[in-house]
Amino acid sequence: MELYRKNILFIVVFTLCGFLSVPAFVWIVDPFHVYHRDTWLNRGKYPSFSQDLNNALQLKYLHSTDNFDWVLVGNSRSQSFDSNDLRKALKGKQGANLYAGGLPSEYQVKMLFKAVKSQKIKHAVFMDAQPSFQQVTMPLLFESPKRAIFKIGSVPTSLFLVLGYFVPWFHKWRFRPLNKIGDYYAKYEDLEEFSKISIKNKTSRTIRPTFFDTALDVPDNPLVSIIRNHPNITFHLLFPPVSVIGSEAPILDLRSMSFYLKNTEDLENVKIYGFHDVPYFYVSNNWKDPSHYHHGFNKFMAYCIEHSLHTITAKNYDAYKKHVLDVLKSFNPSDYPDRPTTFEELVAYEESLHPELKKEKMSVEEP
């Protein structure tokens, strides 16, 4: 009898240790690099798969729960958005942060299509939408995690997929929330840390930009089709500048924004935001490379969504371009501190242009 009890106890303890060791093993090995960067255990293991798993997980829970009512879709420049900022701006519940750094826009549109099929989305934020798309094959890990378990060829990977995708309680007790997985840009949320990697070169004269703004003729644009077919969803299309530093004659490419202005002019469920007329975007210390600025600008764009700032329409588009030129004509880098711009400074700039914002803020802050 005593031997019987010992055997039962051994089986229970051994099984329990096995269950507890799996999440610990996944955390330590971290084959997808979703919790931390390279270690001696996971070096060279599937770092590019983390965003595919992250997006597949979020879409799964978007369809299976009622806690999501907005979605963010974009490239690597959208990674620095904080869900709380967008949640406040959209006055909604939770949101799914779906981004695909370094991949064609076709990937992003397919993610958006899967999200709107849930019929739970009220707002969709799309960063850097392109007018033309190329056909891409969606990763197996995104399309079918069940099949991917047997094809990636790694025990740690399979364990991670089983826990992350098929065990609900593991999602609820994750070490990092879904929208933070694999988000290494967040490492530079500290502006002092960001200033160590920011671009330091400055232009010394008046910036003389060249505009590319002729709307392209691209039939059958899938994003426009999604917008038209879902009039109950408000689509927010964001167009911040890119590659506008390090040159006295930057090219301001507004063709994508022009395309969506032209092709959604008759629709009431789309808002287009342009930020080329914000002088702080031309301060080199705010960029880590020609494409990526620090997270304060993402927070600022959420603030603009909340207050309907920098909205561009077919009617005010010409005035917007003129304002961009006026801003650049008066831009002098020596007028700005030799450090990254803070979110508070960006808000103060908007309040100087729109005094009603300051009055609104003061009324909210009053007891």
MIDO-80510 format. One record per residue (C-alpha): residue number from 1; residue in three letters; x, y, z. Coordinates in steps of 0.25 Angstrom, whole numbers, plus 2048, in hexadecimal, padded with zeros to 3 digits. Layout:
<recs>
n:NUM res:ALA u:X v:Y w:Z;
...
</recs>
This chain:
<recs>
n:1 res:MET u:800 v:800 w:800;
n:2 res:GLU u:80B v:809 w:804;
n:3 res:LEU u:812 v:806 w:7F6;
n:4 res:TYR u:805 v:809 w:7EF;
n:5 res:ARG u:804 v:817 w:7F6;
n:6 res:LYS u:812 v:81A w:7F2;
n:7 res:ASN u:810 v:816 w:7E4;
n:8 res:ILE u:804 v:81F w:7E3;
n:9 res:LEU u:80B v:82B w:7E9;
n:10 res:PHE u:817 v:829 w:7E0;
n:11 res:ILE u:80E v:829 w:7D4;
n:12 res:VAL u:806 v:836 w:7D8;
n:13 res:VAL u:813 v:83D w:7DC;
n:14 res:PHE u:81A v:839 w:7CF;
n:15 res:THR u:80E v:83D w:7C7;
n:16 res:LEU u:80D v:84A w:7CE;
n:17 res:CYS u:81B v:84D w:7CC;
n:18 res:GLY u:81A v:84A w:7BD;
n:19 res:PHE u:80E v:854 w:7BC;
n:20 res:LEU u:816 v:85F w:7C4;
n:21 res:SER u:823 v:85D w:7BC;
n:22 res:VAL u:81D v:85F w:7AE;
n:23 res:PRO u:81A v:86E w:7B0;
n:24 res:ALA u:827 v:870 w:7B7;
n:25 res:PHE u:82E v:869 w:7AC;
n:26 res:VAL u:827 v:872 w:7A1;
n:27 res:TRP u:82A v:87E w:7A9;
n:28 res:ILE u:839 v:87A w:7AA;
n:29 res:VAL u:83B v:875 w:79C;
n:30 res:ASP u:831 v:87F w:796;
n:31 res:PRO u:833 v:87A w:787;
n:32 res:PHE u:82B v:885 w:781;
n:33 res:HIS u:833 v:890 w:789;
n:34 res:VAL u:825 v:896 w:78D;
n:35 res:TYR u:829 v:898 w:79C;
n:36 res:HIS u:838 v:89C w:79B;
n:37 res:ARG u:843 v:89E w:790;
n:38 res:ASP u:84E v:893 w:78D;
n:39 res:THR u:853 v:88A w:798;
n:40 res:TRP u:85D v:87F w:797;
n:41 res:LEU u:851 v:876 w:797;
n:42 res:ASN u:848 v:87C w:78C;
n:43 res:ARG u:853 v:883 w:783;
n:44 res:GLY u:84F v:881 w:775;
n:45 res:LYS u:841 v:87B w:778;
n:46 res:TYR u:835 v:880 w:770;
n:47 res:PRO u:836 v:88F w:774;
n:48 res:SER u:82E v:893 w:767;
n:49 res:PHE u:822 v:88A w:76C;
n:50 res:SER u:81E v:892 w:778;
n:51 res:GLN u:815 v:89C w:771;
n:52 res:ASP u:80E v:891 w:769;
n:53 res:LEU u:80B v:889 w:776;
n:54 res:ASN u:807 v:896 w:77D;
n:55 res:ASN u:7FD v:89A w:772;
n:56 res:ALA u:7F7 v:88D w:771;
n:57 res:LEU u:7F5 v:88D w:780;
n:58 res:GLN u:7EF v:89A w:780;
n:59 res:LEU u:7E5 v:897 w:775;
n:60 res:LYS u:7E1 v:88A w:77C;
n:61 res:TYR u:7DD v:892 w:788;
n:62 res:LEU u:7D7 v:89D w:780;
n:63 res:HIS u:7CD v:893 w:77A;
n:64 res:SER u:7CB v:88B w:787;
n:65 res:THR u:7C8 v:896 w:791;
n:66 res:ASP u:7C0 v:8A3 w:792;
n:67 res:ASN u:7CB v:8AB w:798;
n:68 res:PHE u:7D1 v:8B1 w:78B;
n:69 res:ASP u:7CB v:8BC w:783;
n:70 res:TRP u:7D6 v:8C2 w:77B;
n:71 res:VAL u:7E2 v:8BE w:774;
n:72 res:LEU u:7F0 v:8C4 w:770;
n:73 res:VAL u:7F6 v:8BF w:763;
n:74 res:GLY u:804 v:8C4 w:75E;
n:75 res:ASN u:812 v:8C2 w:75C;
n:76 res:SER u:81E v:8C3 w:765;
n:77 res:ARG u:81B v:8D2 w:767;
n:78 res:SER u:80E v:8CE w:76E;
n:79 res:GLN u:815 v:8C5 w:779;
n:80 res:SER u:817 v:8D1 w:782;
n:81 res:PHE u:808 v:8D4 w:784;
n:82 res:ASP u:804 v:8D1 w:792;
n:83 res:SER u:7F6 v:8CA w:793;
n:84 res:ASN u:7F2 v:8D3 w:79E;
n:85 res:ASP u:7F4 v:8E0 w:796;
n:86 res:LEU u:7EC v:8DA w:78A;
n:87 res:ARG u:7E1 v:8D5 w:793;
n:88 res:LYS u:7DF v:8E3 w:799;
n:89 res:ALA u:7DF v:8E9 w:78C;
n:90 res:LEU u:7D5 v:8E0 w:786;
n:91 res:LYS u:7CD v:8DF w:793;
n:92 res:GLY u:7CC v:8D0 w:791;
n:93 res:LYS u:7CF v:8C3 w:798;
n:94 res:GLN u:7DC v:8BB w:795;
n:95 res:GLY u:7E2 v:8BB w:788;
n:96 res:ALA u:7EB v:8B2 w:780;
n:97 res:ASN u:7F8 v:8B7 w:77B;
n:98 res:LEU u:7FB v:8B0 w:76E;
n:99 res:TYR u:808 v:8B4 w:768;
n:100 res:ALA u:812 v:8AE w:75E;
n:101 res:GLY u:81F v:8B5 w:75D;
n:102 res:GLY u:827 v:8B4 w:750;
n:103 res:LEU u:81B v:8AD w:749;
n:104 res:PRO u:812 v:8B2 w:73D;
n:105 res:SER u:805 v:8B9 w:740;
n:106 res:GLU u:7FE v:8AD w:73A;
n:107 res:TYR u:801 v:8A5 w:747;
n:108 res:GLN u:7FB v:8B1 w:74F;
n:109 res:VAL u:7EF v:8B1 w:747;
n:110 res:LYS u:7EC v:8A3 w:749;
n:111 res:MET u:7EE v:8A4 w:758;
n:112 res:LEU u:7E4 v:8B0 w:757;
n:113 res:PHE u:7DA v:8A7 w:74F;
n:114 res:LYS u:7DB v:89C w:75A;
n:115 res:ALA u:7D8 v:8A6 w:765;
n:116 res:VAL u:7CC v:8AD w:75E;
n:117 res:LYS u:7C6 v:89F w:75C;
n:118 res:SER u:7C4 v:89E w:76B;
n:119 res:GLN u:7B9 v:8A8 w:76A;
n:120 res:LYS u:7BE v:8AE w:777;
n:121 res:ILE u:7C7 v:8B9 w:772;
n:122 res:LYS u:7C2 v:8C8 w:773;
n:123 res:HIS u:7CF v:8CF w:76F;
n:124 res:ALA u:7DB v:8CB w:767;
n:125 res:VAL u:7E8 v:8D3 w:767;
n:126 res:PHE u:7F1 v:8D0 w:75B;
n:127 res:MET u:7FF v:8D6 w:75A;
n:128 res:ASP u:806 v:8D9 w:74D;
n:129 res:ALA u:7FC v:8D3 w:744;
n:130 res:GLN u:801 v:8D1 w:736;
n:131 res:PRO u:7F9 v:8D2 w:729;
n:132 res:SER u:7FF v:8C6 w:722;
n:133 res:PHE u:800 v:8B8 w:728;
n:134 res:GLN u:807 v:8AC w:724;
n:135 res:GLN u:803 v:89E w:726;
n:136 res:VAL u:80A v:897 w:732;
n:137 res:THR u:809 v:889 w:738;
n:138 res:MET u:805 v:88B w:746;
n:139 res:PRO u:80E v:883 w:750;
n:140 res:LEU u:809 v:875 w:754;
n:141 res:LEU u:80B v:879 w:763;
n:142 res:PHE u:801 v:884 w:761;
n:143 res:GLU u:7F7 v:87D w:758;
n:144 res:SER u:7F7 v:86F w:75F;
n:145 res:PRO u:7FE v:86E w:76C;
n:146 res:LYS u:7F9 v:860 w:76D;
n:147 res:ARG u:800 v:85C w:761;
n:148 res:ALA u:80D v:864 w:764;
n:149 res:ILE u:80F v:85C w:771;
n:150 res:PHE u:814 v:850 w:769;
n:151 res:LYS u:81C v:858 w:75E;
n:152 res:ILE u:825 v:862 w:766;
n:153 res:GLY u:82D v:856 w:76B;
n:154 res:SER u:82F v:85A w:77A;
n:155 res:VAL u:82A v:855 w:787;
n:156 res:PRO u:82B v:862 w:78E;
n:157 res:THR u:824 v:869 w:782;
n:158 res:SER u:819 v:85E w:783;
n:159 res:LEU u:817 v:860 w:792;
n:160 res:PHE u:816 v:86F w:790;
n:161 res:LEU u:80B v:86D w:786;
n:162 res:VAL u:804 v:864 w:78E;
n:163 res:LEU u:804 v:86D w:79A;
n:164 res:GLY u:802 v:87A w:793;
n:165 res:TYR u:7F8 v:876 w:789;
n:166 res:PHE u:7F0 v:86A w:78F;
n:167 res:VAL u:7F0 v:86D w:79E;
n:168 res:PRO u:7E7 v:878 w:7A2;
n:169 res:TRP u:7EC v:87A w:7B0;
n:170 res:PHE u:7FA v:87C w:7AA;
n:171 res:HIS u:7F5 v:888 w:7A2;
n:172 res:LYS u:7EF v:88E w:7AF;
n:173 res:TRP u:7FC v:88C w:7B7;
n:174 res:ARG u:806 v:88F w:7AD;
n:175 res:PHE u:813 v:895 w:7B1;
n:176 res:ARG u:811 v:8A1 w:7A8;
n:177 res:PRO u:803 v:8A6 w:7A2;
n:178 res:LEU u:801 v:8A2 w:793;
n:179 res:ASN u:803 v:8B0 w:78E;
n:180 res:LYS u:811 v:8B1 w:795;
n:181 res:ILE u:816 v:8A4 w:78F;
n:182 res:GLY u:823 v:8A5 w:786;
n:183 res:ASP u:822 v:8B4 w:788;
n:184 res:TYR u:830 v:8B8 w:788;
n:185 res:TYR u:82E v:8C7 w:784;
n:186 res:ALA u:828 v:8C8 w:792;
n:187 res:LYS u:836 v:8C7 w:798;
n:188 res:TYR u:838 v:8D5 w:794;
n:189 res:GLU u:82C v:8DB w:79B;
n:190 res:ASP u:836 v:8E3 w:7A4;
n:191 res:LEU u:83A v:8EF w:79C;
n:192 res:GLU u:848 v:8F0 w:7A2;
n:193 res:GLU u:84A v:8E2 w:79D;
n:194 res:PHE u:844 v:8E5 w:78F;
n:195 res:SER u:84D v:8F1 w:78E;
n:196 res:LYS u:859 v:8E8 w:78E;
n:197 res:ILE u:855 v:8E1 w:781;
n:198 res:SER u:84E v:8ED w:77A;
n:199 res:ILE u:853 v:8F3 w:76E;
n:200 res:LYS u:85C v:900 w:771;
n:201 res:ASN u:85E v:906 w:763;
n:202 res:LYS u:857 v:913 w:761;
n:203 res:THR u:853 v:91C w:755;
n:204 res:SER u:858 v:92A w:757;
n:205 res:ARG u:850 v:931 w:74C;
n:206 res:THR u:841 v:933 w:748;
n:207 res:ILE u:83C v:925 w:744;
n:208 res:ARG u:837 v:925 w:735;
n:209 res:PRO u:82E v:919 w:734;
n:210 res:THR u:829 v:912 w:727;
n:211 res:PHE u:81B v:90E w:727;
n:212 res:PHE u:817 v:901 w:721;
n:213 res:ASP u:808 v:902 w:722;
n:214 res:THR u:801 v:8FD w:715;
n:215 res:ALA u:7F7 v:8F2 w:719;
n:216 res:LEU u:7FA v:8E5 w:713;
n:217 res:ASP u:7EF v:8DE w:70A;
n:218 res:VAL u:7EF v:8D0 w:711;
n:219 res:PRO u:7E2 v:8C8 w:70E;
n:220 res:ASP u:7DC v:8BE w:718;
n:221 res:ASN u:7E4 v:8C3 w:724;
n:222 res:PRO u:7E0 v:8B9 w:72F;
n:223 res:LEU u:7E1 v:8C3 w:73B;
n:224 res:VAL u:7D7 v:8CC w:734;
n:225 res:SER u:7CE v:8C0 w:731;
n:226 res:ILE u:7CE v:8BC w:740;
n:227 res:ILE u:7CB v:8CB w:744;
n:228 res:ARG u:7BF v:8CB w:73A;
n:229 res:ASN u:7BA v:8BE w:73E;
n:230 res:HIS u:7BA v:8C1 w:74D;
n:231 res:PRO u:7B3 v:8CF w:74F;
n:232 res:ASN u:7B0 v:8CC w:75E;
n:233 res:ILE u:7BF v:8CC w:761;
n:234 res:THR u:7C7 v:8D9 w:761;
n:235 res:PHE u:7D4 v:8D8 w:75B;
n:236 res:HIS u:7E0 v:8E1 w:75F;
n:237 res:LEU u:7EB v:8E2 w:755;
n:238 res:LEU u:7F8 v:8E8 w:75A;
n:239 res:PHE u:803 v:8EE w:751;
n:240 res:PRO u:80F v:8F3 w:759;
n:241 res:PRO u:81B v:8F7 w:751;
n:242 res:VAL u:826 v:8EE w:74E;
n:243 res:SER u:835 v:8F1 w:749;
n:244 res:VAL u:834 v:900 w:74C;
n:245 res:ILE u:840 v:902 w:753;
n:246 res:GLY u:84F v:903 w:750;
n:247 res:SER u:84C v:90B w:743;
n:248 res:GLU u:84A v:919 w:740;
n:249 res:ALA u:841 v:915 w:734;
n:250 res:PRO u:838 v:909 w:739;
n:251 res:ILE u:82E v:903 w:731;
n:252 res:LEU u:820 v:903 w:737;
n:253 res:ASP u:819 v:8F8 w:731;
n:254 res:LEU u:80A v:8FA w:733;
n:255 res:ARG u:805 v:8F1 w:728;
n:256 res:SER u:800 v:8E7 w:731;
n:257 res:MET u:7F8 v:8F1 w:739;
n:258 res:SER u:7F3 v:8F7 w:72C;
n:259 res:PHE u:7EE v:8EA w:727;
n:260 res:TYR u:7E5 v:8E7 w:733;
n:261 res:LEU u:7E0 v:8F6 w:733;
n:262 res:LYS u:7DC v:8F4 w:725;
n:263 res:ASN u:7D6 v:8E6 w:726;
n:264 res:THR u:7CF v:8E8 w:733;
n:265 res:GLU u:7CA v:8F6 w:731;
n:266 res:ASP u:7BB v:8F1 w:731;
n:267 res:LEU u:7BC v:8E9 w:73D;
n:268 res:GLU u:7B9 v:8ED w:74B;
n:269 res:ASN u:7BF v:8E2 w:753;
n:270 res:VAL u:7CE v:8E6 w:750;
n:271 res:LYS u:7D7 v:8F0 w:756;
n:272 res:ILE u:7E4 v:8F3 w:750;
n:273 res:TYR u:7EF v:8FA w:759;
n:274 res:GLY u:7FC v:901 w:753;
n:275 res:PHE u:808 v:905 w:75C;
n:276 res:HIS u:811 v:90B w:752;
n:277 res:ASP u:80E v:919 w:757;
n:278 res:VAL u:813 v:916 w:766;
n:279 res:PRO u:821 v:91C w:766;
n:280 res:TYR u:826 v:913 w:771;
n:281 res:PHE u:826 v:908 w:767;
n:282 res:TYR u:832 v:90F w:760;
n:283 res:VAL u:83A v:90F w:76D;
n:284 res:SER u:845 v:904 w:76B;
n:285 res:ASN u:846 v:901 w:779;
n:286 res:ASN u:838 v:8FB w:779;
n:287 res:TRP u:83C v:8F0 w:76F;
n:288 res:LYS u:844 v:8E3 w:771;
n:289 res:ASP u:845 v:8E1 w:762;
n:290 res:PRO u:83E v:8E7 w:756;
n:291 res:SER u:831 v:8DF w:758;
n:292 res:HIS u:830 v:8DE w:767;
n:293 res:TYR u:82D v:8E9 w:771;
n:294 res:HIS u:82B v:8E8 w:780;
n:295 res:HIS u:81F v:8E3 w:787;
n:296 res:GLY u:81A v:8F1 w:78B;
n:297 res:PHE u:816 v:8F4 w:77D;
n:298 res:ASN u:80D v:8E7 w:77E;
n:299 res:LYS u:807 v:8ED w:78A;
n:300 res:PHE u:805 v:8FA w:784;
n:301 res:MET u:7FE v:8F4 w:778;
n:302 res:ALA u:7F4 v:8ED w:781;
n:303 res:TYR u:7F2 v:8FB w:788;
n:304 res:CYS u:7EF v:900 w:77A;
n:305 res:ILE u:7E5 v:8F5 w:777;
n:306 res:GLU u:7DE v:8F8 w:785;
n:307 res:HIS u:7DD v:907 w:781;
n:308 res:SER u:7DB v:906 w:772;
n:309 res:LEU u:7E7 v:90D w:76F;
n:310 res:HIS u:7EF v:90D w:762;
n:311 res:THR u:7E4 v:907 w:75B;
n:312 res:ILE u:7E5 v:909 w:74C;
n:313 res:THR u:7DA v:909 w:742;
n:314 res:ALA u:7D9 v:90C w:733;
n:315 res:LYS u:7D4 v:91A w:736;
n:316 res:ASN u:7E0 v:91E w:73F;
n:317 res:TYR u:7EB v:916 w:738;
n:318 res:ASP u:7F0 v:922 w:731;
n:319 res:ALA u:7F0 v:92A w:73D;
n:320 res:TYR u:7F8 v:91F w:744;
n:321 res:LYS u:803 v:91F w:73A;
n:322 res:LYS u:804 v:92E w:73B;
n:323 res:HIS u:805 v:92D w:74A;
n:324 res:VAL u:810 v:922 w:749;
n:325 res:LEU u:818 v:92C w:740;
n:326 res:ASP u:816 v:937 w:74A;
n:327 res:VAL u:81B v:92E w:755;
n:328 res:LEU u:827 v:92A w:74E;
n:329 res:LYS u:82A v:938 w:749;
n:330 res:SER u:82B v:93D w:758;
n:331 res:PHE u:832 v:930 w:75D;
n:332 res:ASN u:83F v:932 w:764;
n:333 res:PRO u:845 v:926 w:76B;
n:334 res:SER u:84C v:930 w:775;
n:335 res:ASP u:83F v:934 w:77A;
n:336 res:TYR u:83D v:926 w:781;
n:337 res:PRO u:845 v:91F w:78C;
n:338 res:ASP u:850 v:915 w:789;
n:339 res:ARG u:847 v:90A w:78E;
n:340 res:PRO u:83B v:902 w:78A;
n:341 res:THR u:82E v:90A w:78B;
n:342 res:THR u:824 v:906 w:796;
n:343 res:PHE u:816 v:902 w:795;
n:344 res:GLU u:812 v:90E w:79E;
n:345 res:GLU u:819 v:917 w:794;
n:346 res:LEU u:812 v:912 w:788;
n:347 res:VAL u:805 v:914 w:790;
n:348 res:ALA u:809 v:922 w:793;
n:349 res:TYR u:80C v:925 w:785;
n:350 res:GLU u:7FD v:921 w:781;
n:351 res:GLU u:7F8 v:929 w:78C;
n:352 res:SER u:7FF v:935 w:787;
n:353 res:LEU u:7F8 v:933 w:77A;
n:354 res:HIS u:7EA v:92F w:780;
n:355 res:PRO u:7E8 v:937 w:78D;
n:356 res:GLU u:7DB v:930 w:78F;
n:357 res:LEU u:7E3 v:923 w:792;
n:358 res:LYS u:7EA v:92A w:79E;
n:359 res:LYS u:7DC v:92F w:7A3;
n:360 res:GLU u:7D6 v:921 w:7A2;
n:361 res:LYS u:7E2 v:91B w:7A9;
n:362 res:MET u:7E1 v:925 w:7B4;
n:363 res:SER u:7D2 v:923 w:7B6;
n:364 res:VAL u:7D4 v:914 w:7B7;
n:365 res:GLU u:7DF v:916 w:7C2;
n:366 res:GLU u:7D7 v:91F w:7CA;
n:367 res:PRO u:7D1 v:918 w:7D6;
</recs>
